[in-house]
């Protein structure tokens, strides 16, 4: 193969512009295919990583907030009793403002939760403690704040034991700060898309008492098998709706469906863009055909001499076909090297785990060579059929 490549290059160097344009076209096509494929893969990896951080084993039940139709303790117990459910907890929420000792106000999302918040909605305590059963039972006026709010108001651990004012129904109510949680991607932050920067958590019973609202906005659910997320989601929906006396507007959602939908969209876009990039290979194929036909015409005398010395039609045809394949192989290797280097740099820049395998390099080169063989058939056939007498007359 390498001897053929060397011979091909020496033959084509008589027409340097044609050679470099042909090899460059193949290289650009292969490079484009690898880069576009890699961009799609990097996008899928990042989206999957983000959604996995949200909790693919999590399901959220949402209901009408009114006291007559909202989710309640009966719904919570029905869900908890399901075999597929690991745990479930009530959620109440509202957008409001909180204040520090110096009367500085910050927008926040107030959440009413119970003692299972650290497990069900993936809260990670950095300082202090989480809400416990006693806090829920006694409707304690305590709160947990996230680290971003702690930084803004009290510089993190200094916030413990301080009082936070929270505006509820137009009145400021005061809660003792007993814990600070990490403000990384949690299930709740995933639900809101990071729109609200600061979160405050209080016992849901305290929130019911302070707001005079006794139904839940939502029920957060942890399931046993995230791979069976869709079926469990349907079972939960049937369980909640079937055991209610009145028809309610109940919705059940999961992040797994978002993951699947986004992955499908990204895959489709990647396939379409890769196909568009692959068109450049077809264009390069016609360029190869033209340059090989030109080579046949320029080397007519050489072909005639070889045939007069005993070369068969198939020998001549194979030589030209091999040269065509050699051109595309050269372009394929250059394009694969360039595309892989750019994709590798993209992984480093975005902090994405490197996903390369041999197929990413081998397949594009294979298709490049296949292109050369397909578009090299006609010139090779024409060279093999050339009459030696006609060759010498020319």
C-alpha positions as CSV (number, residue, x, y, z in Angstrom):
1,X,0.0,0.0,0.0
2,X,2.7,2.5,1.0
3,X,4.7,1.8,-2.2
4,X,1.5,2.4,-4.2
5,X,1.0,5.7,-2.3
6,X,4.6,6.7,-3.0
7,X,4.2,5.9,-6.7
8,X,0.8,7.7,-6.8
9,X,2.2,10.8,-5.2
10,X,5.2,10.8,-7.6
11,X,2.8,10.5,-10.6
12,X,0.4,13.2,-9.4
13,X,3.2,15.6,-8.4
14,X,3.2,16.5,-12.1
15,X,-0.1,18.1,-11.4
16,X,0.5,19.4,-7.9
17,X,-2.6,21.5,-7.7
18,X,-4.9,18.6,-8.7
19,X,-3.2,16.4,-6.1
20,X,-3.4,18.8,-3.2
21,X,-7.0,19.8,-4.0
22,X,-8.1,16.1,-4.2
23,X,-6.3,15.0,-1.0
24,X,-7.4,18.2,0.7
25,X,-11.0,17.7,-0.2
26,X,-11.0,14.1,1.2
27,X,-9.2,15.3,4.3
28,X,-11.7,18.2,4.8
29,X,-14.6,15.8,4.4
30,X,-13.3,13.3,6.9
31,X,-12.3,16.0,9.3
32,X,-15.8,17.5,9.2
33,X,-17.5,14.1,9.8
34,X,-15.3,13.4,12.9
35,X,-15.7,16.9,14.3
36,X,-19.5,17.0,13.8
37,X,-19.9,13.5,15.3
38,X,-17.6,14.5,18.3
39,X,-19.6,17.7,18.9
40,X,-22.8,15.6,19.1
41,X,-21.2,13.1,21.4
42,X,-19.8,15.8,23.7
43,X,-23.3,17.4,23.8
44,X,-24.9,14.1,24.7
45,X,-22.3,13.4,27.4
46,X,-22.8,16.9,29.0
47,X,-26.6,16.7,28.9
48,X,-26.6,13.2,30.3
49,X,-24.2,14.3,33.1
50,X,-26.4,17.2,33.9
51,X,-29.6,15.2,34.0
52,X,-28.0,12.4,36.0
53,X,-27.0,15.1,38.5
54,X,-30.7,16.0,38.7
55,X,-31.5,12.5,39.8
56,X,-32.8,10.0,37.2
57,X,-34.3,7.9,40.1
58,X,-36.5,10.9,41.0
59,X,-40.1,11.5,40.0
60,X,-42.2,14.6,40.9
61,X,-46.0,14.5,41.3
62,X,-47.6,17.9,40.9
63,X,-51.2,18.9,41.8
64,X,-53.5,21.8,42.0
65,X,-52.6,24.0,45.0
66,X,-56.2,24.5,46.2
67,X,-57.1,23.0,49.5
68,X,-59.9,21.0,47.9
69,X,-57.9,19.4,45.1
70,X,-54.3,19.6,46.1
71,X,-52.1,16.7,47.1
72,X,-52.4,15.7,50.7
73,X,-51.2,13.2,53.4
74,X,-53.4,10.5,51.9
75,X,-51.7,10.8,48.5
76,X,-48.3,10.8,50.2
77,X,-49.1,7.6,52.1
78,X,-50.5,5.9,48.9
79,X,-47.3,6.6,47.1
80,X,-45.1,5.6,49.9
81,X,-46.8,2.2,50.1
82,X,-46.0,1.3,46.5
83,X,-43.4,-1.5,46.1
84,X,-41.5,0.4,43.5
85,X,-41.0,3.5,45.7
86,X,-38.0,3.8,47.9
87,X,-39.2,7.0,49.7
88,X,-41.5,10.0,49.1
89,X,-41.9,13.4,50.8
90,X,-44.2,16.4,50.6
91,X,-43.1,19.6,48.9
92,X,-44.5,23.1,49.3
93,X,-42.9,26.1,47.7
94,X,-43.3,29.8,47.0
95,X,-41.1,32.6,45.6
96,X,-40.5,35.2,48.2
97,X,-37.9,37.4,49.8
98,X,-35.7,36.9,52.9
99,X,-33.9,39.4,55.0
100,X,-30.8,39.5,57.2
101,X,-30.1,41.4,60.4
102,X,-29.1,44.5,58.4
103,X,-32.4,44.5,56.6
104,X,-30.9,43.5,53.3
105,X,-33.5,41.6,51.1
106,X,-32.7,38.7,48.8
107,X,-35.1,36.9,46.4
108,X,-35.4,33.2,47.3
109,X,-37.4,30.1,46.8
110,X,-39.0,28.9,50.1
111,X,-39.5,25.2,50.4
112,X,-41.5,23.2,52.9
113,X,-39.9,19.8,53.4
114,X,-39.7,17.0,55.9
115,X,-36.9,15.0,57.6
116,X,-36.3,13.0,54.4
117,X,-35.1,16.0,52.4
118,X,-31.4,15.0,52.5
119,X,-32.2,11.6,50.8
120,X,-35.2,12.4,48.6
121,X,-34.1,15.7,47.1
122,X,-30.4,15.1,47.4
123,X,-29.5,17.9,49.8
124,X,-25.9,17.8,51.1
125,X,-25.4,19.4,54.5
126,X,-22.1,21.4,54.7
127,X,-22.7,22.9,58.2
128,X,-25.1,22.3,61.0
129,X,-28.0,19.8,60.7
130,X,-30.9,18.9,58.6
131,X,-34.6,19.2,59.5
132,X,-35.6,16.3,61.7
133,X,-38.9,14.6,62.8
134,X,-39.1,16.7,65.9
135,X,-39.0,19.9,63.8
136,X,-41.8,18.6,61.6
137,X,-43.9,17.4,64.5
138,X,-43.5,20.6,66.5
139,X,-43.8,23.0,63.6
140,X,-40.4,24.4,64.6
141,X,-39.4,27.9,63.4
142,X,-36.1,26.8,62.0
143,X,-34.7,26.8,58.5
144,X,-31.9,25.5,56.3
145,X,-30.4,27.8,53.7
146,X,-28.1,27.1,50.8
147,X,-24.5,28.1,50.7
148,X,-25.0,30.9,48.1
149,X,-27.4,32.7,50.5
150,X,-25.1,32.0,53.5
151,X,-22.3,33.6,51.6
152,X,-24.4,36.7,50.7
153,X,-25.6,37.3,54.2
154,X,-23.4,35.7,56.8
155,X,-20.3,34.3,55.1
156,X,-21.1,30.6,55.4
157,X,-20.7,28.9,58.8
158,X,-21.2,32.2,60.6
159,X,-24.9,32.0,59.6
160,X,-25.6,29.1,62.0
161,X,-27.7,30.2,64.9
162,X,-28.7,33.5,63.3
163,X,-32.2,34.6,62.5
164,X,-33.5,34.8,58.9
165,X,-36.6,36.8,58.1
166,X,-38.8,35.4,55.4
167,X,-41.8,37.3,53.9
168,X,-44.9,35.0,53.8
169,X,-48.3,36.4,52.8
170,X,-47.0,39.9,53.3
171,X,-45.7,39.4,56.8
172,X,-42.1,38.7,57.8
173,X,-41.7,35.6,59.9
174,X,-38.4,34.6,61.6
175,X,-36.6,31.3,61.5
176,X,-33.4,30.2,63.2
177,X,-30.8,29.0,60.8
178,X,-29.8,25.4,61.9
179,X,-28.0,24.2,58.7
180,X,-26.4,25.1,55.4
181,X,-26.6,22.9,52.4
182,X,-24.5,22.8,49.2
183,X,-26.1,24.8,46.4
184,X,-24.9,22.3,43.7
185,X,-27.4,20.6,41.3
186,X,-30.1,19.1,43.4
187,X,-33.4,17.6,42.3
188,X,-35.2,20.9,43.3
189,X,-32.8,23.1,41.5
190,X,-33.2,20.9,38.4
191,X,-36.9,21.3,38.5
192,X,-36.5,25.1,38.3
193,X,-33.6,25.2,35.8
194,X,-31.5,27.3,38.2
195,X,-33.8,30.3,37.8
196,X,-33.9,31.1,41.6
197,X,-30.4,31.5,43.0
198,X,-31.1,31.0,46.7
199,X,-33.1,28.3,48.4
200,X,-34.5,28.3,52.0
201,X,-36.0,25.1,53.5
202,X,-38.4,25.0,56.5
203,X,-40.5,22.1,58.0
204,X,-43.5,21.7,55.7
205,X,-45.8,21.8,58.8
206,X,-44.4,25.2,59.7
207,X,-45.1,26.4,56.2
208,X,-48.6,25.0,56.4
209,X,-49.2,26.9,59.6
210,X,-47.7,30.1,58.4
211,X,-49.4,30.1,55.1
212,X,-52.7,28.5,56.2
213,X,-52.3,26.3,53.1
214,X,-52.5,22.6,54.0
215,X,-52.2,20.9,50.7
216,X,-48.8,20.2,49.0
217,X,-47.6,21.7,45.7
218,X,-45.8,18.5,44.9
219,X,-44.6,15.1,46.2
220,X,-41.0,14.2,45.5
221,X,-40.4,10.4,45.0
222,X,-37.3,8.3,45.0
223,X,-37.8,5.0,43.1
224,X,-35.9,1.7,43.4
225,X,-35.1,1.1,39.8
226,X,-34.3,4.1,37.6
227,X,-34.1,1.9,34.5
228,X,-37.9,1.2,35.0
229,X,-38.6,4.9,35.4
230,X,-41.3,5.2,32.7
231,X,-43.4,2.2,34.0
232,X,-43.1,3.3,37.6
233,X,-44.1,6.9,36.6
234,X,-47.3,5.5,35.0
235,X,-48.1,3.3,38.1
236,X,-47.7,6.3,40.4
237,X,-50.0,8.4,38.2
238,X,-52.7,5.7,38.3
239,X,-52.3,5.2,42.0
240,X,-52.7,8.9,42.9
241,X,-55.5,9.6,40.5
242,X,-57.5,6.4,41.1
243,X,-57.6,6.9,44.9
244,X,-58.9,10.4,44.8
245,X,-62.6,11.2,45.3
246,X,-62.7,14.0,42.7
247,X,-61.1,14.4,39.4
248,X,-57.9,16.5,39.8
249,X,-55.3,18.0,37.6
250,X,-52.4,15.7,38.6
251,X,-49.2,15.5,36.6
252,X,-46.3,13.1,37.1
253,X,-42.9,13.9,35.5
254,X,-39.4,12.4,35.5
255,X,-36.0,13.6,34.4
256,X,-35.4,10.3,32.5
257,X,-38.0,11.3,29.9
258,X,-36.1,14.6,29.4
259,X,-32.8,12.7,29.0
260,X,-34.3,10.4,26.4
261,X,-35.9,13.2,24.5
262,X,-32.8,15.4,24.4
263,X,-30.6,12.4,23.5
264,X,-32.9,11.5,20.6
265,X,-32.9,15.1,19.4
266,X,-29.1,15.4,19.6
267,X,-28.6,12.1,17.8
268,X,-30.9,13.2,15.0
269,X,-29.2,16.5,14.6
270,X,-25.8,14.8,14.6
271,X,-26.8,12.3,12.0
272,X,-28.2,15.0,9.7
273,X,-25.1,17.2,10.1
274,X,-22.8,14.2,9.6
275,X,-24.7,13.2,6.5
276,X,-24.3,16.8,5.2
277,X,-20.6,16.7,5.9
278,X,-20.3,13.3,4.2
279,X,-21.6,15.0,1.0
280,X,-18.2,16.5,0.7
281,X,-16.8,13.0,0.3
282,X,-19.1,12.4,-2.7
283,X,-17.9,15.7,-4.2
284,X,-14.3,14.6,-3.6
285,X,-15.2,11.3,-5.3
286,X,-16.1,13.1,-8.5
287,X,-12.8,15.0,-8.2
288,X,-10.9,11.7,-7.9
289,X,-12.7,10.3,-11.0
290,X,-11.7,13.4,-13.0
291,X,-8.1,13.4,-11.9
292,X,-7.8,9.6,-12.6
293,X,-9.3,10.0,-16.0
294,X,-6.9,12.8,-16.7
295,X,-4.1,10.5,-15.4
296,X,-5.2,7.8,-17.8
297,X,-5.1,10.2,-20.7
298,X,-1.6,11.6,-19.7
299,X,-0.2,8.1,-19.2
300,X,-1.6,6.5,-22.4
301,X,1.9,5.7,-23.7
302,X,3.0,4.2,-20.4
303,X,-0.1,1.9,-20.4
304,X,0.7,0.9,-24.0
305,X,4.2,-0.1,-23.1
306,X,3.1,-2.1,-20.1
307,X,0.5,-4.0,-22.2
308,X,3.1,-4.7,-24.9
309,X,5.3,-6.2,-22.2
310,X,2.5,-8.6,-21.2
311,X,0.5,-6.6,-18.7
312,X,-3.1,-7.8,-18.6
313,X,-6.2,-5.5,-18.6
314,X,-6.9,-6.4,-15.0
315,X,-3.3,-5.5,-14.0
316,X,-3.6,-2.0,-15.5
317,X,-7.1,-1.6,-14.0
318,X,-6.0,-2.7,-10.6
319,X,-3.0,-0.3,-10.7
320,X,-5.3,2.7,-11.3
321,X,-7.9,1.5,-8.8
322,X,-5.1,1.1,-6.2
323,X,-3.9,4.6,-7.0
324,X,-7.4,6.0,-6.5
325,X,-7.7,4.2,-3.2
326,X,-4.2,5.4,-2.2
327,X,-5.2,9.1,-2.7
328,X,-8.3,8.7,-0.6
329,X,-6.3,6.8,2.1
330,X,-3.8,9.6,2.3
331,X,-6.6,12.2,2.6
332,X,-8.5,10.0,5.1
333,X,-5.5,9.7,7.4
334,X,-4.8,13.4,7.3
335,X,-8.5,14.2,7.9
336,X,-8.8,11.6,10.7
337,X,-5.7,12.9,12.4
338,X,-6.9,16.5,12.2
339,X,-10.5,15.8,13.2
340,X,-9.4,13.6,16.1
341,X,-7.0,16.3,17.4
342,X,-9.7,19.0,17.2
343,X,-12.2,16.7,18.9
344,X,-9.7,15.8,21.6
345,X,-9.1,19.5,22.2
346,X,-12.8,20.0,22.5
347,X,-13.0,17.4,25.2
348,X,-10.3,19.1,27.1
349,X,-11.8,22.6,26.8
350,X,-15.3,21.5,27.8
351,X,-14.0,19.1,30.6
352,X,-15.8,16.2,28.9
353,X,-14.6,12.7,29.5
354,X,-12.7,11.5,26.4
355,X,-14.9,9.0,24.5
356,X,-12.7,8.1,21.6
357,X,-12.3,4.6,20.3
358,X,-10.6,3.0,17.3
359,X,-13.8,3.1,15.3
360,X,-13.9,6.9,15.2
361,X,-10.7,6.9,13.2
362,X,-10.9,3.6,11.3
363,X,-14.5,4.0,9.9
364,X,-13.9,7.4,8.4
365,X,-10.7,6.2,6.7
366,X,-12.5,3.1,5.5
367,X,-15.3,5.1,3.9
368,X,-12.7,7.4,2.4
369,X,-11.0,4.5,0.7
370,X,-14.4,3.0,-0.3
371,X,-15.2,6.4,-2.0
372,X,-11.9,6.2,-3.8
373,X,-12.6,2.6,-5.0
374,X,-16.1,3.4,-6.1
375,X,-15.2,6.5,-8.1
376,X,-12.0,4.9,-9.3
377,X,-13.8,2.0,-11.0
378,X,-14.6,3.8,-14.3
379,X,-11.1,5.3,-14.8
380,X,-9.6,2.0,-14.0
381,X,-11.9,0.2,-16.4
382,X,-11.0,2.7,-19.1
383,X,-7.3,2.3,-18.5
384,X,-7.6,-1.5,-18.6
385,X,-9.5,-1.4,-21.9
386,X,-7.1,0.9,-23.7
387,X,-5.8,-0.6,-27.0
388,X,-2.0,-0.7,-27.1
389,X,-1.9,0.3,-30.8
390,X,-4.1,3.4,-30.0
391,X,-1.7,4.1,-27.1
392,X,1.3,4.3,-29.4
393,X,-0.5,6.3,-32.0
394,X,-1.3,8.9,-29.4
